[in-house]
């Protein structure tokens, strides 16, 4: 049972990392040019720190639905805006 939970945890961490790697450049392209560099740096630090918890909550709601990535991106874009 412990092995299964560890495997599940590692799988979730991989999903979190992959999603952030995919989303961050899209957010940077869209929003970074419109804010001061230190403002963007602060946002990115907060995003990296809090993204795992946000991702896990959204994954609980949407699971592996085909449009999961769209929802995560939409929520982050709204928060960034």
SVG drawing of the C-alpha trace seen along z (x, -y; Angstrom):
<svg xmlns="http://www.w3.org/2000/svg" viewBox="-14 -48 27 50">
<polyline fill="none" stroke="black" stroke-width="0.4" points="0.0,0.0 2.8,-2.4 4.5,-1.7 1.3,-2.5 1.0,-5.8 4.6,-6.7 4.2,-5.8 1.0,-7.9 2.8,-10.8 5.8,-10.7 3.3,-10.5 1.5,-13.6 4.9,-15.4 5.8,-14.6 2.4,-15.9 2.8,-19.1 6.4,-19.7 5.4,-18.9 2.3,-21.1 4.2,-24.1 7.0,-23.6 4.4,-23.7 2.4,-26.7 5.0,-29.1 6.4,-30.0 2.8,-30.6 2.1,-32.9 5.5,-34.7 4.8,-35.3 1.4,-36.7 2.0,-38.7 5.7,-39.3 6.1,-42.2 3.4,-44.2 4.9,-44.2 8.1,-45.3 10.8,-42.7 10.7,-42.5 6.9,-42.2 7.1,-39.2 9.9,-37.6 7.7,-37.8 4.7,-36.3 6.8,-33.5 8.2,-32.7 4.7,-32.6 3.5,-30.5 6.3,-28.0 5.7,-27.8 1.9,-27.4 1.4,-25.6 1.6,-22.1 -1.2,-22.7 -3.3,-24.4 -2.6,-21.7 -3.6,-18.9 -6.9,-20.6 -7.8,-21.1 -6.7,-17.6 -9.1,-16.4 -11.9,-18.3 -11.1,-17.7 -9.0,-14.5 -7.7,-13.3 -10.4,-15.1 -9.2,-16.0 -9.6,-19.7 -7.8,-19.8 -4.8,-21.7 -7.2,-24.3 -8.8,-24.9 -5.5,-25.2 -4.2,-27.6 -7.4,-29.7 -7.3,-29.9 -3.7,-30.9 -4.2,-33.5 -7.1,-35.0 -5.0,-35.1 -2.1,-36.7 -4.2,-39.3"/>
</svg>
